[in-house]
Amino acid sequence: MPMFITIGYGDRDGYDRTPQSVRDAAHAHDADLVSSGAVMGIAEKPVQVRNPDASGVEVIDGQFLTSDLPVAGFAVIEAKNIEEAIRIVSKVPCAVAHGVVEVWPLKAGSGG
């Protein structure tokens, strides 16, 4: 089955203004996803890693990409197609609490 990487963006303000019942349903949906095999996690502070021409590793604290909303979390899910992946993530906390979720189809390969 195809795999998808999802990136959730959201902030405390959007979360707090979302009705508690909606948040509770979204967290229950997350729990269902995890119990069915999704890999999910809350984002912590990132580092950037570079090794140009394999000449030496450079590590820089902080994210490379920027957004109006902070990255809140990540998930790896399975879905039949992009439409099903969209349906699945449309019920997660970032999607319902005034944030956004990106869905990236994951092409099988040797790495990046």
C-alpha positions as CSV (number, residue, x, y, z in Angstrom):
1,M,0.0,0.0,0.0
2,P,1.3,3.5,-0.8
3,M,3.0,5.5,2.0
4,F,2.6,9.2,2.8
5,I,4.6,11.6,4.9
6,T,2.4,14.2,6.6
7,I,3.6,17.4,8.2
8,G,1.2,19.2,10.6
9,Y,1.6,22.9,11.2
10,G,-0.3,24.7,14.0
11,D,0.0,26.9,17.0
12,R,-1.4,27.1,20.5
13,D,-3.8,29.9,19.6
14,G,-5.5,27.9,16.9
15,Y,-5.6,24.9,19.1
16,D,-7.1,26.8,22.0
17,R,-9.9,28.4,20.0
18,T,-11.0,25.1,18.7
19,P,-13.9,23.6,20.6
20,Q,-12.9,20.9,23.1
21,S,-15.1,18.3,21.5
22,V,-13.5,18.8,18.2
23,R,-10.0,18.5,19.7
24,D,-11.0,15.4,21.6
25,A,-12.3,13.8,18.4
26,A,-9.1,14.7,16.6
27,H,-6.9,13.2,19.3
28,A,-9.0,10.0,19.3
29,H,-8.5,9.9,15.5
30,D,-4.7,10.2,16.0
31,A,-4.9,7.3,18.6
32,D,-6.8,5.2,16.0
33,L,-4.2,5.9,13.3
34,V,-1.3,4.9,15.7
35,S,-3.1,1.7,16.7
36,S,-3.5,0.8,13.0
37,G,0.2,1.3,12.3
38,A,0.8,4.9,11.5
39,V,4.1,6.3,12.9
40,M,3.4,9.7,14.5
41,G,5.3,12.2,16.6
42,I,5.4,15.7,17.9
43,A,8.1,17.9,16.3
44,E,11.0,19.0,18.5
45,K,13.9,21.3,17.6
46,P,15.5,20.4,14.3
47,V,19.0,20.5,13.0
48,Q,20.2,20.9,9.4
49,V,22.8,18.4,8.1
50,R,25.0,19.0,5.1
51,N,28.0,17.1,3.8
52,P,28.9,18.9,0.5
53,D,30.9,16.6,-1.8
54,A,31.4,14.3,1.2
55,S,34.0,16.7,2.5
56,G,32.8,17.1,6.0
57,V,29.6,17.2,8.0
58,E,28.1,20.6,8.8
59,V,25.4,20.8,11.4
60,I,23.3,24.0,11.9
61,D,20.7,24.3,14.6
62,G,17.2,25.3,13.4
63,Q,14.9,24.5,10.6
64,F,15.6,25.1,6.9
65,L,12.0,25.7,5.7
66,T,9.9,28.5,7.2
67,S,6.2,28.9,7.6
68,D,3.7,31.2,9.1
69,L,2.8,28.4,11.5
70,P,5.3,26.2,13.4
71,V,5.7,22.6,12.5
72,A,3.7,20.7,15.2
73,G,4.3,17.0,14.1
74,F,4.9,14.4,11.6
75,A,3.3,11.1,10.6
76,V,3.9,8.3,8.2
77,I,0.6,6.7,7.0
78,E,-0.6,4.2,4.5
79,A,-3.5,4.9,2.2
80,K,-4.8,3.5,-1.0
81,N,-4.2,6.8,-2.8
82,I,-3.8,10.5,-2.2
83,E,-7.5,11.0,-1.9
84,E,-7.7,8.6,1.0
85,A,-4.6,10.1,2.6
86,I,-6.3,13.5,2.5
87,R,-9.5,12.1,4.0
88,I,-7.4,10.5,6.8
89,V,-5.5,13.7,7.7
90,S,-8.5,16.0,7.4
91,K,-9.5,14.8,10.9
92,V,-6.2,15.2,12.8
93,P,-5.6,18.0,15.3
94,C,-3.6,20.3,13.0
95,A,-6.3,20.1,10.3
96,V,-9.2,20.9,12.6
97,A,-7.5,23.4,14.9
98,H,-6.9,26.2,12.4
99,G,-3.6,24.7,11.2
100,V,-2.7,22.8,8.0
101,V,-1.4,19.4,7.1
102,E,0.8,18.7,4.1
103,V,0.6,15.3,2.5
104,W,3.7,14.0,0.7
105,P,3.4,10.8,-1.4
106,L,6.5,8.7,-0.5
107,K,8.1,7.2,-3.6
108,A,10.0,4.0,-2.8
109,G,13.7,4.3,-3.4
110,S,17.1,4.0,-2.0
111,G,17.1,7.1,0.1
112,G,17.9,10.7,-0.3
